[in-house]
Amino acid sequence: MQRERVAWIDIAKGLGLLLVVLGHTVGGTVAGSVTRGVIFSFHMPLYFVLSSLTFRCSASPEEFRRKTKKAARHLLLPLLIAAGIGALWELLGHPGRLLSAGWWRDKALMLTVASGVWERFAGVDIPALGIPWFFAALFVGRGLYDLMHLRTPQRLHWPLAAAVSSAGAWLGARLGFLPFSLDIALAVFLFFQLGQTLQRLDWTRRPGLTAAVSGAVWLGTLYLTFPNPAEWTYMELAVRRYTLWPLCCLCAAAGVICFSELCVLLSRRPRLAWPLRRIGEDALLFLVIHALDYIAAFVWQRGPEFAASGLRILFDLAVFALALLVRSRRRRHGARI
């Protein structure tokens, strides 16, 4: 039986995705750097928390296997689609790469490591998978967290999550990136545990006060981890930067709670929030579109960085609306058949 969708969660996903696009575009000026830092301090932890907030952990090994198979279809298929379209785009510009063993090796390494950024390991350059690293980390991390939840008593969940997160952060920062973003998948265990704990919170009870208190904690800890706009020292999962661990985790958690409560307030204005909610309902589709919008960079990559961000958001929204329209027509056509 499918759970009823929660409006503020879809709104948080939708608004968060627009902030993702903004954060991926700005950073060249002081204002852009500060904006990027504010967004990056919580935007990826937000999605790990929300994915756990709406997730019911497995009650048996059989249920765990079913959930893992479903998650593989739900998360790994978008990863492969984004990577496949990106590879086809490269081949259109350089068809000769189809016969290059080096090109195929790079693609195999890219999918195996599934890192958001380029890295060099044992003298070998490993290309970045880019934005779809999130799908890999979410699939692996939530699956491992579900297994931990299934096999250990509840009283140990917080201590184990803290230990696993610390180990993942250390592995990523000290030893290099692990295959399929495994180090990030471990580092975000605290956010999965936070999401499970927050399931018991009444989000509609005094959201303004909760947003104010958590917002103060968020901005205060952000200043401690990001005191200089010229130096990007805040936590950034894709590049394995964990400043003043675990203070950066507290910053992210407070930012997630503040942002979520603001989205609860926004949900009380359904007409205003409807577009954001619609984006959130198909968040994976929008994220795949954003992962591929570099193909049309000539459309949005012009002018000052905030103007370019606006154009990029509008472009992604236009493609998103077109994709929804095509999908809707295909479904109506299939229903008539």
PyMOL commands that set and color helices and strands:
alter all, ss='L'
color gray80, all
select helices_A, chain A and resi 7-25+30-40+43-53+61-93+95-99+101-113+133-151+154-175+179-187+189-198+207-225+247-267+270-281+283-300+305-336
alter helices_A, ss='H'
color red, helices_A
select strands_A, chain A and resi 119-121+124-126
alter strands_A, ss='S'
color yellow, strands_A
deselect
rebuild
show_as cartoon
